[in-house]
Amino acid sequence: MSKPRPWIEAFAPATVSNLGPGFDCLGLALRGPGDRVRARRSEAPGVRILAVEGDGGKLPREAEKNTAGVAVQALLRKHAPEDGIELEVHKGLPLGSGLGSSGASACAALVAADAALGLGLAPAQLVDLAREGERIACGAAHPDNVAPAILGGVVLIPQLEPLRLITLPTPLDLWLAIYTPGCSVSTAEARVVLPSHVPLAATVQQAGRLGLLVHALHTGDLALLGEAIVDEIVEPCRAGLIPGYLDAKAACCEAGALACSISGSGPTTFALAGSRSRAEALLAILEECFTLAGVPGKGLVDQVGPGARVVSSLLH
């Protein structure tokens, strides 16, 4: 009897993307929440998803329709066409939350499958493969969630073809209050409301703010960072999709938040602070505002964290 192949379990973190002016080109990884995926090499070629947990039965089990399965299928096609992988997905992130849920499961699956096959792919290769999962999830292979989910930290994507990734410095005293209201916004829905044309003056201003944001991270200037996290192009279009968002943002800014904006396509809202205690106070404000708006949810206080990694190897 052949020895059972070991399961490799990997974790990939939640991400906050866009960060004000960085639409589709900037994101950061969080320390705490994320998805876990187990992978093991199988005798049969291709990808099989054996189980999905934590999704309330909402996600497809067919590999070609699930972001984790699609990403690993892309890996096999390009790097191991004769091999097979079995997956078990455990969702730790809510669906349609704006925390990079689809990207996290794709990234965790890739890291686990890469380890199970012993390929040793570079992080940039994994990011490129994870983008295929995003294409299935929302119709666009944007990397602003999967890049920080793989690399960790704050990641800038200045170029897509060929893909270029730059990890930016993270101020040690940067804290985030993150709140996910009890409503969902699909990425596809959030993209439909985007403007098809943007005035030149607004484009110039947005570019200037993105430059200021990068400078603020390099200098560790949190006040400048807060000044830079303003988005007058995408955020106004999406604010109406999130009940209570504008009131929550106004209350946080009045209470001394460095900045407050939408994470990804929403509805998750984040506020930046220079200390844990301030972030906890902002989280209480977010909870109160969204509860008053009729969409109570869940929140946490967190910092920027590392990217996807193998967390265990075990026989099953």
Beta strands, then each sheet from edge to edge (+ up, - down):
strand 1: 7-17
strand 2: 26-42
strand 3: 46-53
strand 4: 84-90
strand 5: 154-159
strand 6: 164-168
strand 7: 175-180
strand 8: 259-262
strand 9: 269-273
strand 10: 298-302
strand 11: 309-314
sheet 1: 3+ 4+ 2- 1+ 11-
sheet 2: 3+ 4+ 2- 5+ 6-
sheet 3: 8+ 9- 7+ 10-
end
